[in-house]
């Protein structure tokens, strides 16, 4: 289930709420009970690993893909 981050305009606290995507726009009260909150824009980070190219997969350096430009 996605987690959405909110900030309370009354006390300034930041908190997260887990809820279905269909309810992402629903208001959320802060843990202190204040109702004046705003949903924050979250940046999604997608990580991965960079792998070396397979032998014989082509590529290389230079202007013509590793071939002799002669």
PDB file of N, H, CA, C and O in Angstrom:
ATOM      1  N   UNK A   1       0.841  -1.166   0.000  1.00  0.00           N
ATOM      2  CA  UNK A   1       0.000   0.000   0.000  1.00  0.00           C
ATOM      3  C   UNK A   1       0.895   1.240   0.000  1.00  0.00           C
ATOM      4  O   UNK A   1       1.861   1.305   0.760  1.00  0.00           O
ATOM      5  N   UNK A   2       0.582   2.218  -0.841  1.00  0.00           N
ATOM      6  H   UNK A   2      -0.203   2.166  -1.458  1.00  0.00           H
ATOM      7  CA  UNK A   2       1.409   3.431  -0.923  1.00  0.00           C
ATOM      8  C   UNK A   2       1.353   4.245   0.362  1.00  0.00           C
ATOM      9  O   UNK A   2       0.366   4.223   1.098  1.00  0.00           O
ATOM     10  N   UNK A   3       2.440   4.961   0.604  1.00  0.00           N
ATOM     11  H   UNK A   3       3.241   4.979   0.006  1.00  0.00           H
ATOM     12  CA  UNK A   3       2.534   5.866   1.761  1.00  0.00           C
ATOM     13  C   UNK A   3       2.583   7.282   1.227  1.00  0.00           C
ATOM     14  O   UNK A   3       3.328   7.581   0.294  1.00  0.00           O
ATOM     15  N   UNK A   4       1.788   8.144   1.820  1.00  0.00           N
ATOM     16  H   UNK A   4       1.183   7.901   2.578  1.00  0.00           H
ATOM     17  CA  UNK A   4       1.726   9.541   1.410  1.00  0.00           C
ATOM     18  C   UNK A   4       2.203  10.416   2.567  1.00  0.00           C
ATOM     19  O   UNK A   4       1.893  10.144   3.727  1.00  0.00           O
ATOM     20  N   UNK A   5       2.949  11.455   2.250  1.00  0.00           N
ATOM     21  H   UNK A   5       3.200  11.676   1.308  1.00  0.00           H
ATOM     22  CA  UNK A   5       3.508  12.338   3.269  1.00  0.00           C
ATOM     23  C   UNK A   5       2.693  13.635   3.329  1.00  0.00           C
ATOM     24  O   UNK A   5       2.353  14.224   2.303  1.00  0.00           O
ATOM     25  N   UNK A   6       2.395  14.058   4.548  1.00  0.00           N
ATOM     26  H   UNK A   6       2.671  13.579   5.381  1.00  0.00           H
ATOM     27  CA  UNK A   6       1.609  15.254   4.792  1.00  0.00           C
ATOM     28  C   UNK A   6       2.350  16.174   5.751  1.00  0.00           C
ATOM     29  O   UNK A   6       3.222  15.733   6.500  1.00  0.00           O
ATOM     30  N   UNK A   7       1.998  17.456   5.723  1.00  0.00           N
ATOM     31  H   UNK A   7       1.289  17.814   5.115  1.00  0.00           H
ATOM     32  CA  UNK A   7       2.527  18.419   6.688  1.00  0.00           C
ATOM     33  C   UNK A   7       1.345  19.151   7.294  1.00  0.00           C
ATOM     34  O   UNK A   7       0.424  19.563   6.589  1.00  0.00           O
ATOM     35  N   UNK A   8       1.381  19.305   8.603  1.00  0.00           N
ATOM     36  H   UNK A   8       2.129  18.970   9.176  1.00  0.00           H
ATOM     37  CA  UNK A   8       0.338  20.022   9.322  1.00  0.00           C
ATOM     38  C   UNK A   8       0.650  21.511   9.288  1.00  0.00           C
ATOM     39  O   UNK A   8       1.749  21.921   9.661  1.00  0.00           O
ATOM     40  N   UNK A   9      -0.295  22.318   8.850  1.00  0.00           N
ATOM     41  H   UNK A   9      -1.188  21.985   8.547  1.00  0.00           H
ATOM     42  CA  UNK A   9      -0.100  23.762   8.799  1.00  0.00           C
ATOM     43  C   UNK A   9      -0.226  24.395  10.181  1.00  0.00           C
ATOM     44  O   UNK A   9       0.260  25.503  10.405  1.00  0.00           O
ATOM     45  N   UNK A  10      -0.871  23.700  11.098  1.00  0.00           N
ATOM     46  H   UNK A  10      -1.266  22.800  10.915  1.00  0.00           H
ATOM     47  CA  UNK A  10      -1.075  24.244  12.440  1.00  0.00           C
ATOM     48  C   UNK A  10       0.167  24.082  13.308  1.00  0.00           C
ATOM     49  O   UNK A  10       0.644  25.049  13.902  1.00  0.00           O
ATOM     50  N   UNK A  11       0.695  22.845  13.382  1.00  0.00           N
ATOM     51  H   UNK A  11       0.307  22.060  12.899  1.00  0.00           H
ATOM     52  CA  UNK A  11       1.839  22.606  14.276  1.00  0.00           C
ATOM     53  C   UNK A  11       3.156  22.387  13.534  1.00  0.00           C
ATOM     54  O   UNK A  11       4.214  22.347  14.161  1.00  0.00           O
ATOM     55  N   UNK A  12       3.107  22.242  12.190  1.00  0.00           N
ATOM     56  H   UNK A  12       2.247  22.274  11.681  1.00  0.00           H
ATOM     57  CA  UNK A  12       4.327  22.102  11.400  1.00  0.00           C
ATOM     58  C   UNK A  12       4.893  20.696  11.335  1.00  0.00           C
ATOM     59  O   UNK A  12       5.937  20.485  10.718  1.00  0.00           O
ATOM     60  N   UNK A  13       4.229  19.725  11.957  1.00  0.00           N
ATOM     61  H   UNK A  13       3.381  19.896  12.458  1.00  0.00           H
ATOM     62  CA  UNK A  13       4.765  18.364  11.926  1.00  0.00           C
ATOM     63  C   UNK A  13       4.559  17.727  10.554  1.00  0.00           C
ATOM     64  O   UNK A  13       3.620  18.061   9.831  1.00  0.00           O
ATOM     65  N   UNK A  14       5.444  16.817  10.217  1.00  0.00           N
ATOM     66  H   UNK A  14       6.207  16.546  10.805  1.00  0.00           H
ATOM     67  CA  UNK A  14       5.349  16.048   8.976  1.00  0.00           C
ATOM     68  C   UNK A  14       5.070  14.604   9.360  1.00  0.00           C
ATOM     69  O   UNK A  14       5.687  14.073  10.283  1.00  0.00           O
ATOM     70  N   UNK A  15       4.138  13.968   8.653  1.00  0.00           N
ATOM     71  H   UNK A  15       3.636  14.400   7.903  1.00  0.00           H
ATOM     72  CA  UNK A  15       3.751  12.595   8.976  1.00  0.00           C
ATOM     73  C   UNK A  15       3.367  11.851   7.709  1.00  0.00           C
ATOM     74  O   UNK A  15       3.115  12.457   6.668  1.00  0.00           O
ATOM     75  N   UNK A  16       3.327  10.528   7.810  1.00  0.00           N
ATOM     76  H   UNK A  16       3.532  10.035   8.656  1.00  0.00           H
ATOM     77  CA  UNK A  16       2.974   9.679   6.676  1.00  0.00           C
ATOM     78  C   UNK A  16       1.703   8.910   6.971  1.00  0.00           C
ATOM     79  O   UNK A  16       1.411   8.571   8.117  1.00  0.00           O
ATOM     80  N   UNK A  17       0.945   8.639   5.900  1.00  0.00           N
ATOM     81  H   UNK A  17       1.183   8.914   4.968  1.00  0.00           H
ATOM     82  CA  UNK A  17      -0.280   7.859   6.003  1.00  0.00           C
ATOM     83  C   UNK A  17      -0.242   6.800   4.911  1.00  0.00           C
ATOM     84  O   UNK A  17       0.019   7.109   3.748  1.00  0.00           O
ATOM     85  N   UNK A  18      -0.502   5.550   5.283  1.00  0.00           N
ATOM     86  H   UNK A  18      -0.714   5.298   6.228  1.00  0.00           H
ATOM     87  CA  UNK A  18      -0.631   4.467   4.301  1.00  0.00           C
ATOM     88  C   UNK A  18      -2.101   4.355   3.936  1.00  0.00           C
ATOM     89  O   UNK A  18      -2.962   4.214   4.805  1.00  0.00           O
ATOM     90  N   UNK A  19      -2.379   4.420   2.634  1.00  0.00           N
ATOM     91  H   UNK A  19      -1.680   4.534   1.928  1.00  0.00           H
ATOM     92  CA  UNK A  19      -3.765   4.297   2.175  1.00  0.00           C
ATOM     93  C   UNK A  19      -3.767   3.883   0.718  1.00  0.00           C
ATOM     94  O   UNK A  19      -2.772   4.075   0.019  1.00  0.00           O
ATOM     95  N   UNK A  20      -4.869   3.316   0.247  1.00  0.00           N
ATOM     96  H   UNK A  20      -5.678   3.160   0.814  1.00  0.00           H
ATOM     97  CA  UNK A  20      -4.961   2.926  -1.169  1.00  0.00           C
ATOM     98  C   UNK A  20      -4.859   4.149  -2.083  1.00  0.00           C
ATOM     99  O   UNK A  20      -5.192   5.264  -1.681  1.00  0.00           O
ATOM    100  N   UNK A  21      -4.400   3.930  -3.302  1.00  0.00           N
ATOM    101  H   UNK A  21      -4.130   3.025  -3.628  1.00  0.00           H
ATOM    102  CA  UNK A  21      -4.258   5.023  -4.261  1.00  0.00           C
ATOM    103  C   UNK A  21      -5.587   5.716  -4.519  1.00  0.00           C
ATOM    104  O   UNK A  21      -5.611   6.920  -4.778  1.00  0.00           O
ATOM    105  N   UNK A  22      -6.690   4.983  -4.453  1.00  0.00           N
ATOM    106  H   UNK A  22      -6.671   4.006  -4.243  1.00  0.00           H
ATOM    107  CA  UNK A  22      -8.009   5.573  -4.687  1.00  0.00           C
ATOM    108  C   UNK A  22      -8.351   6.620  -3.628  1.00  0.00           C
ATOM    109  O   UNK A  22      -9.210   7.471  -3.859  1.00  0.00           O
ATOM    110  N   UNK A  23      -7.687   6.568  -2.466  1.00  0.00           N
ATOM    111  H   UNK A  23      -6.989   5.877  -2.278  1.00  0.00           H
ATOM    112  CA  UNK A  23      -7.948   7.518  -1.392  1.00  0.00           C
ATOM    113  C   UNK A  23      -6.810   8.527  -1.225  1.00  0.00           C
ATOM    114  O   UNK A  23      -6.724   9.194  -0.194  1.00  0.00           O
ATOM    115  N   UNK A  24      -5.945   8.642  -2.217  1.00  0.00           N
ATOM    116  H   UNK A  24      -6.015   8.100  -3.055  1.00  0.00           H
ATOM    117  CA  UNK A  24      -4.766   9.498  -2.101  1.00  0.00           C
ATOM    118  C   UNK A  24      -5.113  10.977  -1.920  1.00  0.00           C
ATOM    119  O   UNK A  24      -4.340  11.711  -1.304  1.00  0.00           O
ATOM    120  N   UNK A  25      -6.247  11.427  -2.437  1.00  0.00           N
ATOM    121  H   UNK A  25      -6.875  10.831  -2.937  1.00  0.00           H
ATOM    122  CA  UNK A  25      -6.626  12.829  -2.333  1.00  0.00           C
ATOM    123  C   UNK A  25      -7.453  13.132  -1.086  1.00  0.00           C
ATOM    124  O   UNK A  25      -7.783  14.291  -0.834  1.00  0.00           O
ATOM    125  N   UNK A  26      -7.788  12.117  -0.310  1.00  0.00           N
ATOM    126  H   UNK A  26      -7.520  11.175  -0.515  1.00  0.00           H
ATOM    127  CA  UNK A  26      -8.600  12.325   0.893  1.00  0.00           C
ATOM    128  C   UNK A  26      -7.810  13.106   1.936  1.00  0.00           C
ATOM    129  O   UNK A  26      -6.596  12.930   2.047  1.00  0.00           O
ATOM    130  N   UNK A  27      -8.479  13.965   2.702  1.00  0.00           N
ATOM    131  H   UNK A  27      -9.464  14.108   2.612  1.00  0.00           H
ATOM    132  CA  UNK A  27      -7.771  14.716   3.743  1.00  0.00           C
ATOM    133  C   UNK A  27      -7.254  13.790   4.842  1.00  0.00           C
ATOM    134  O   UNK A  27      -7.785  12.700   5.057  1.00  0.00           O
ATOM    135  N   UNK A  28      -6.215  14.241   5.529  1.00  0.00           N
ATOM    136  H   UNK A  28      -5.783  15.126   5.355  1.00  0.00           H
ATOM    137  CA  UNK A  28      -5.630  13.453   6.615  1.00  0.00           C
ATOM    138  C   UNK A  28      -5.368  14.371   7.797  1.00  0.00           C
ATOM    139  O   UNK A  28      -4.760  15.429   7.640  1.00  0.00           O
ATOM    140  N   UNK A  29      -5.823  13.972   8.975  1.00  0.00           N
ATOM    141  H   UNK A  29      -6.317  13.112   9.102  1.00  0.00           H
ATOM    142  CA  UNK A  29      -5.558  14.747  10.197  1.00  0.00           C
ATOM    143  C   UNK A  29      -4.175  14.383  10.702  1.00  0.00           C
ATOM    144  O   UNK A  29      -3.747  13.236  10.573  1.00  0.00           O
ATOM    145  N   UNK A  30      -3.472  15.352  11.279  1.00  0.00           N
ATOM    146  H   UNK A  30      -3.820  16.284  11.385  1.00  0.00           H
ATOM    147  CA  UNK A  30      -2.147  15.085  11.824  1.00  0.00           C
ATOM    148  C   UNK A  30      -2.278  14.282  13.126  1.00  0.00           C
ATOM    149  O   UNK A  30      -3.356  14.247  13.718  1.00  0.00           O
ATOM    150  N   UNK A  31      -1.198  13.643  13.576  1.00  0.00           N
ATOM    151  H   UNK A  31      -0.322  13.672  13.095  1.00  0.00           H
ATOM    152  CA  UNK A  31      -1.251  12.842  14.799  1.00  0.00           C
ATOM    153  C   UNK A  31      -1.687  13.652  16.030  1.00  0.00           C
ATOM    154  O   UNK A  31      -2.162  13.071  17.006  1.00  0.00           O
ATOM    155  N   UNK A  32      -1.533  14.973  15.997  1.00  0.00           N
ATOM    156  H   UNK A  32      -1.146  15.444  15.204  1.00  0.00           H
ATOM    157  CA  UNK A  32      -1.960  15.821  17.116  1.00  0.00           C
ATOM    158  C   UNK A  32      -3.434  16.202  17.018  1.00  0.00           C
ATOM    159  O   UNK A  32      -3.966  16.872  17.903  1.00  0.00           O
ATOM    160  N   UNK A  33      -4.097  15.770  15.935  1.00  0.00           N
ATOM    161  H   UNK A  33      -3.665  15.226  15.216  1.00  0.00           H
ATOM    162  CA  UNK A  33      -5.529  16.011  15.781  1.00  0.00           C
ATOM    163  C   UNK A  33      -5.914  17.225  14.964  1.00  0.00           C
ATOM    164  O   UNK A  33      -7.101  17.526  14.839  1.00  0.00           O
ATOM    165  N   UNK A  34      -4.953  17.927  14.408  1.00  0.00           N
ATOM    166  H   UNK A  34      -3.989  17.683  14.509  1.00  0.00           H
ATOM    167  CA  UNK A  34      -5.262  19.107  13.586  1.00  0.00           C
ATOM    168  C   UNK A  34      -5.730  18.658  12.198  1.00  0.00           C
ATOM    169  O   UNK A  34      -5.241  17.667  11.656  1.00  0.00           O
ATOM    170  N   UNK A  35      -6.671  19.393  11.641  1.00  0.00           N
ATOM    171  H   UNK A  35      -7.068  20.198  12.081  1.00  0.00           H
ATOM    172  CA  UNK A  35      -7.215  19.037  10.324  1.00  0.00           C
ATOM    173  C   UNK A  35      -6.641  19.848   9.177  1.00  0.00           C
ATOM    174  O   UNK A  35      -6.870  19.505   8.017  1.00  0.00           O
ATOM    175  N   UNK A  36      -5.902  20.911   9.461  1.00  0.00           N
ATOM    176  H   UNK A  36      -5.715  21.189  10.403  1.00  0.00           H
ATOM    177  CA  UNK A  36      -5.355  21.770   8.412  1.00  0.00           C
ATOM    178  C   UNK A  36      -4.017  21.201   7.934  1.00  0.00           C
ATOM    179  O   UNK A  36      -2.952  21.635   8.375  1.00  0.00           O
ATOM    180  N   UNK A  37      -4.089  20.226   7.028  1.00  0.00           N
ATOM    181  H   UNK A  37      -4.954  19.874   6.670  1.00  0.00           H
ATOM    182  CA  UNK A  37      -2.883  19.561   6.527  1.00  0.00           C
ATOM    183  C   UNK A  37      -2.807  19.681   5.019  1.00  0.00           C
ATOM    184  O   UNK A  37      -3.804  19.950   4.349  1.00  0.00           O
ATOM    185  N   UNK A  38      -1.618  19.479   4.501  1.00  0.00           N
ATOM    186  H   UNK A  38      -0.808  19.261   5.046  1.00  0.00           H
ATOM    187  CA  UNK A  38      -1.390  19.521   3.065  1.00  0.00           C
ATOM    188  C   UNK A  38      -0.562  18.301   2.676  1.00  0.00           C
ATOM    189  O   UNK A  38       0.394  17.934   3.359  1.00  0.00           O
ATOM    190  N   UNK A  39      -0.948  17.687   1.574  1.00  0.00           N
ATOM    191  H   UNK A  39      -1.725  17.985   1.019  1.00  0.00           H
ATOM    192  CA  UNK A  39      -0.202  16.540   1.058  1.00  0.00           C
ATOM    193  C   UNK A  39       1.042  17.044   0.356  1.00  0.00           C
ATOM    194  O   UNK A  39       0.970  17.953  -0.471  1.00  0.00           O
ATOM    195  N   UNK A  40       2.181  16.457   0.684  1.00  0.00           N
ATOM    196  H   UNK A  40       2.239  15.718   1.356  1.00  0.00           H
ATOM    197  CA  UNK A  40       3.451  16.877   0.093  1.00  0.00           C
ATOM    198  C   UNK A  40       3.732  16.103  -1.182  1.00  0.00           C
ATOM    199  O   UNK A  40       3.313  14.955  -1.330  1.00  0.00           O
ATOM    200  N   UNK A  41       4.433  16.731  -2.087  1.00  0.00           N
ATOM    201  H   UNK A  41       4.774  17.664  -1.967  1.00  0.00           H
ATOM    202  CA  UNK A  41       4.860  16.079  -3.317  1.00  0.00           C
ATOM    203  C   UNK A  41       6.075  15.229  -2.994  1.00  0.00           C
ATOM    204  O   UNK A  41       7.089  15.741  -2.521  1.00  0.00           O
ATOM    205  N   UNK A  42       5.977  13.956  -3.245  1.00  0.00           N
ATOM    206  H   UNK A  42       5.153  13.540  -3.630  1.00  0.00           H
ATOM    207  CA  UNK A  42       7.076  13.047  -2.947  1.00  0.00           C
ATOM    208  C   UNK A  42       7.848  12.727  -4.211  1.00  0.00           C
ATOM    209  O   UNK A  42       7.268  12.505  -5.274  1.00  0.00           O
ATOM    210  N   UNK A  43       9.142  12.707  -4.080  1.00  0.00           N
ATOM    211  H   UNK A  43       9.613  12.887  -3.216  1.00  0.00           H
ATOM    212  CA  UNK A  43       9.996  12.295  -5.193  1.00  0.00           C
ATOM    213  C   UNK A  43      10.248  10.805  -5.058  1.00  0.00           C
ATOM    214  O   UNK A  43      10.603  10.326  -3.981  1.00  0.00           O
ATOM    215  N   UNK A  44      10.067  10.082  -6.131  1.00  0.00           N
ATOM    216  H   UNK A  44       9.779  10.472  -7.005  1.00  0.00           H
ATOM    217  CA  UNK A  44      10.272   8.646  -6.114  1.00  0.00           C
ATOM    218  C   UNK A  44      11.681   8.354  -6.604  1.00  0.00           C
ATOM    219  O   UNK A  44      12.086   8.805  -7.676  1.00  0.00           O
ATOM    220  N   UNK A  45      12.417   7.602  -5.813  1.00  0.00           N
ATOM    221  H   UNK A  45      12.088   7.236  -4.942  1.00  0.00           H
ATOM    222  CA  UNK A  45      13.770   7.216  -6.200  1.00  0.00           C
ATOM    223  C   UNK A  45      13.753   5.762  -6.635  1.00  0.00           C
ATOM    224  O   UNK A  45      13.304   4.887  -5.894  1.00  0.00           O
ATOM    225  N   UNK A  46      14.233   5.514  -7.814  1.00  0.00           N
ATOM    226  H   UNK A  46      14.597   6.224  -8.416  1.00  0.00           H
ATOM    227  CA  UNK A  46      14.314   4.157  -8.314  1.00  0.00           C
ATOM    228  C   UNK A  46      15.789   3.826  -8.447  1.00  0.00           C
ATOM    229  O   UNK A  46      16.517   4.473  -9.200  1.00  0.00           O
ATOM    230  N   UNK A  47      16.214   2.837  -7.726  1.00  0.00           N
ATOM    231  H   UNK A  47      15.622   2.312  -7.114  1.00  0.00           H
ATOM    232  CA  UNK A  47      17.625   2.465  -7.750  1.00  0.00           C
ATOM    233  C   UNK A  47      17.844   1.208  -8.555  1.00  0.00           C
ATOM    234  O   UNK A  47      16.908   0.468  -8.856  1.00  0.00           O
ATOM    235  N   UNK A  48      19.044   0.989  -8.883  1.00  0.00           N
ATOM    236  H   UNK A  48      19.805   1.590  -8.639  1.00  0.00           H
ATOM    237  CA  UNK A  48      19.413  -0.203  -9.615  1.00  0.00           C
ATOM    238  C   UNK A  48      20.918  -0.318  -9.616  1.00  0.00           C
ATOM    239  O   UNK A  48      21.628   0.515  -9.053  1.00  0.00           O
ATOM    240  N   UNK A  49      21.372  -1.332 -10.238  1.00  0.00           N
ATOM    241  H   UNK A  49      20.795  -2.009 -10.696  1.00  0.00           H
ATOM    242  CA  UNK A  49      22.814  -1.494 -10.342  1.00  0.00           C
ATOM    243  C   UNK A  49      23.204  -1.390 -11.800  1.00  0.00           C
ATOM    244  O   UNK A  49      22.474  -1.830 -12.688  1.00  0.00           O
ATOM    245  N   UNK A  50      24.326  -0.820 -12.026  1.00  0.00           N
ATOM    246  H   UNK A  50      24.919  -0.463 -11.305  1.00  0.00           H
ATOM    247  CA  UNK A  50      24.841  -0.695 -13.375  1.00  0.00           C
ATOM    248  C   UNK A  50      25.724  -1.904 -13.620  1.00  0.00           C
ATOM    249  O   UNK A  50      26.651  -2.178 -12.858  1.00  0.00           O
ATOM    250  N   UNK A  51      25.433  -2.605 -14.664  1.00  0.00           N
ATOM    251  H   UNK A  51      24.680  -2.383 -15.283  1.00  0.00           H
ATOM    252  CA  UNK A  51      26.235  -3.785 -14.966  1.00  0.00           C
ATOM    253  C   UNK A  51      27.104  -3.526 -16.186  1.00  0.00           C
ATOM    254  O   UNK A  51      26.777  -2.708 -17.046  1.00  0.00           O
ATOM    255  N   UNK A  52      28.194  -4.226 -16.237  1.00  0.00           N
ATOM    256  H   UNK A  52      28.460  -4.890 -15.539  1.00  0.00           H
ATOM    257  CA  UNK A  52      29.112  -4.111 -17.370  1.00  0.00           C
ATOM    258  C   UNK A  52      28.479  -4.781 -18.579  1.00  0.00           C
ATOM    259  O   UNK A  52      27.741  -5.753 -18.422  1.00  0.00           O
ATOM    260  N   UNK A  53      28.749  -4.282 -19.789  1.00  0.00           N
ATOM    261  H   UNK A  53      29.348  -3.492 -19.917  1.00  0.00           H
ATOM    262  CA  UNK A  53      28.196  -4.910 -20.985  1.00  0.00           C
ATOM    263  C   UNK A  53      28.752  -6.320 -21.173  1.00  0.00           C
ATOM    264  O   UNK A  53      29.883  -6.623 -20.795  1.00  0.00           O
ATOM    265  N   UNK A  54      27.933  -7.151 -21.756  1.00  0.00           N
ATOM    266  H   UNK A  54      27.013  -6.905 -22.063  1.00  0.00           H
ATOM    267  CA  UNK A  54      28.352  -8.523 -22.028  1.00  0.00           C
ATOM    268  C   UNK A  54      29.426  -8.534 -23.103  1.00  0.00           C
ATOM    269  O   UNK A  54      29.408  -7.693 -24.001  1.00  0.00           O
ATOM    270  N   UNK A  55      30.365  -9.476 -23.026  1.00  0.00           N
ATOM    271  H   UNK A  55      30.380 -10.159 -22.297  1.00  0.00           H
ATOM    272  CA  UNK A  55      31.378  -9.573 -24.083  1.00  0.00           C
ATOM    273  C   UNK A  55      30.708  -9.793 -25.439  1.00  0.00           C
ATOM    274  O   UNK A  55      29.777 -10.591 -25.553  1.00  0.00           O
ATOM    275  N   UNK A  56      31.170  -9.105 -26.435  1.00  0.00           N
ATOM    276  H   UNK A  56      31.926  -8.457 -26.342  1.00  0.00           H
ATOM    277  CA  UNK A  56      30.626  -9.256 -27.784  1.00  0.00           C
ATOM    278  C   UNK A  56      29.320  -8.511 -27.989  1.00  0.00           C
ATOM    279  O   UNK A  56      28.677  -8.675 -29.026  1.00  0.00           O
ATOM    280  N   UNK A  57      28.912  -7.693 -27.022  1.00  0.00           N
ATOM    281  H   UNK A  57      29.435  -7.560 -26.180  1.00  0.00           H
ATOM    282  CA  UNK A  57      27.646  -6.981 -27.132  1.00  0.00           C
ATOM    283  C   UNK A  57      27.784  -5.707 -27.955  1.00  0.00           C
ATOM    284  O   UNK A  57      26.816  -4.957 -28.083  1.00  0.00           O
ATOM    285  N   UNK A  58      28.925  -5.450 -28.500  1.00  0.00           N
ATOM    286  H   UNK A  58      29.711  -6.059 -28.397  1.00  0.00           H
ATOM    287  CA  UNK A  58      29.119  -4.251 -29.304  1.00  0.00           C
ATOM    288  C   UNK A  58      29.546  -3.099 -28.434  1.00  0.00           C
ATOM    289  O   UNK A  58      29.904  -3.281 -27.271  1.00  0.00           O
ATOM    290  N   UNK A  59      29.507  -1.935 -28.992  1.00  0.00           N
ATOM    291  H   UNK A  59      29.216  -1.787 -29.937  1.00  0.00           H
ATOM    292  CA  UNK A  59      29.909  -0.761 -28.234  1.00  0.00           C
ATOM    293  C   UNK A  59      31.401  -0.580 -28.286  1.00  0.00           C
ATOM    294  O   UNK A  59      32.083  -1.232 -29.077  1.00  0.00           O
ATOM    295  N   UNK A  60      31.898   0.264 -27.483  1.00  0.00           N
ATOM    296  H   UNK A  60      31.344   0.793 -26.840  1.00  0.00           H
ATOM    297  CA  UNK A  60      33.314   0.569 -27.482  1.00  0.00           C
ATOM    298  C   UNK A  60      33.478   2.061 -27.490  1.00  0.00           C
ATOM    299  O   UNK A  60      32.535   2.790 -27.183  1.00  0.00           O
ATOM    300  N   UNK A  61      34.618   2.518 -27.823  1.00  0.00           N
ATOM    301  H   UNK A  61      35.384   1.926 -28.072  1.00  0.00           H
ATOM    302  CA  UNK A  61      34.854   3.947 -27.800  1.00  0.00           C
ATOM    303  C   UNK A  61      34.986   4.504 -29.189  1.00  0.00           C
ATOM    304  O   UNK A  61      34.848   3.790 -30.183  1.00  0.00           O
ATOM    305  N   UNK A  62      35.249   5.756 -29.243  1.00  0.00           N
ATOM    306  H   UNK A  62      35.361   6.335 -28.436  1.00  0.00           H
ATOM    307  CA  UNK A  62      35.496   6.386 -30.536  1.00  0.00           C
ATOM    308  C   UNK A  62      34.245   6.805 -31.254  1.00  0.00           C
ATOM    309  O   UNK A  62      33.127   6.570 -30.795  1.00  0.00           O
ATOM    310  N   UNK A  63      34.455   7.433 -32.393  1.00  0.00           N
ATOM    311  H   UNK A  63      35.363   7.624 -32.765  1.00  0.00           H
ATOM    312  CA  UNK A  63      33.353   8.003 -33.133  1.00  0.00           C
ATOM    313  C   UNK A  63      32.515   6.978 -33.893  1.00  0.00           C
ATOM    314  O   UNK A  63      31.390   7.271 -34.300  1.00  0.00           O
ATOM    315  N   UNK A  64      33.052   5.800 -34.082  1.00  0.00           N
ATOM    316  H   UNK A  64      33.966   5.563 -33.752  1.00  0.00           H
ATOM    317  CA  UNK A  64      32.312   4.825 -34.893  1.00  0.00           C
ATOM    318  C   UNK A  64      32.103   3.523 -34.137  1.00  0.00           C
ATOM    319  O   UNK A  64      32.146   2.447 -34.734  1.00  0.00           O
ATOM    320  N   UNK A  65      31.878   3.605 -32.836  1.00  0.00           N
ATOM    321  H   UNK A  65      31.843   4.479 -32.351  1.00  0.00           H
ATOM    322  CA  UNK A  65      31.510   2.428 -32.080  1.00  0.00           C
ATOM    323  C   UNK A  65      32.653   1.476 -31.797  1.00  0.00           C
ATOM    324  O   UNK A  65      32.417   0.294 -31.546  1.00  0.00           O
ATOM    325  N   UNK A  66      33.867   1.950 -31.829  1.00  0.00           N
ATOM    326  H   UNK A  66      34.059   2.910 -32.033  1.00  0.00           H
ATOM    327  CA  UNK A  66      34.998   1.087 -31.491  1.00  0.00           C
ATOM    328  C   UNK A  66      35.731   0.507 -32.686  1.00  0.00           C
ATOM    329  O   UNK A  66      36.755  -0.158 -32.533  1.00  0.00           O
ATOM    330  N   UNK A  67      35.208   0.759 -33.872  1.00  0.00           N
ATOM    331  H   UNK A  67      34.376   1.299 -33.997  1.00  0.00           H
ATOM    332  CA  UNK A  67      35.889   0.261 -35.064  1.00  0.00           C
ATOM    333  C   UNK A  67      37.026   1.204 -35.465  1.00  0.00           C
ATOM    334  O   UNK A  67      37.192   2.280 -34.890  1.00  0.00           O
ATOM    335  N   UNK A  68      37.775   0.794 -36.425  1.00  0.00           N
ATOM    336  H   UNK A  68      37.641  -0.080 -36.892  1.00  0.00           H
ATOM    337  CA  UNK A  68      38.875   1.617 -36.886  1.00  0.00           C
ATOM    338  C   UNK A  68      38.332   2.675 -37.841  1.00  0.00           C
ATOM    339  O   UNK A  68      37.668   2.356 -38.827  1.00  0.00           O
ATOM    340  N   UNK A  69      38.620   3.917 -37.541  1.00  0.00           N
ATOM    341  H   UNK A  69      39.159   4.176 -36.740  1.00  0.00           H
ATOM    342  CA  UNK A  69      38.105   5.013 -38.362  1.00  0.00           C
ATOM    343  C   UNK A  69      39.069   5.389 -39.464  1.00  0.00           C
ATOM    344  O   UNK A  69      38.723   6.176 -40.345  1.00  0.00           O
ATOM    345  N   UNK A  70      40.234   4.859 -39.432  1.00  0.00           N
ATOM    346  H   UNK A  70      40.515   4.220 -38.716  1.00  0.00           H
ATOM    347  CA  UNK A  70      41.301   5.020 -40.344  1.00  0.00           C
ATOM    348  C   UNK A  70      41.453   6.119 -41.200  1.00  0.00           C
ATOM    349  O   UNK A  70      42.416   6.177 -41.965  1.00  0.00           O
TER     350      UNK A  70
END
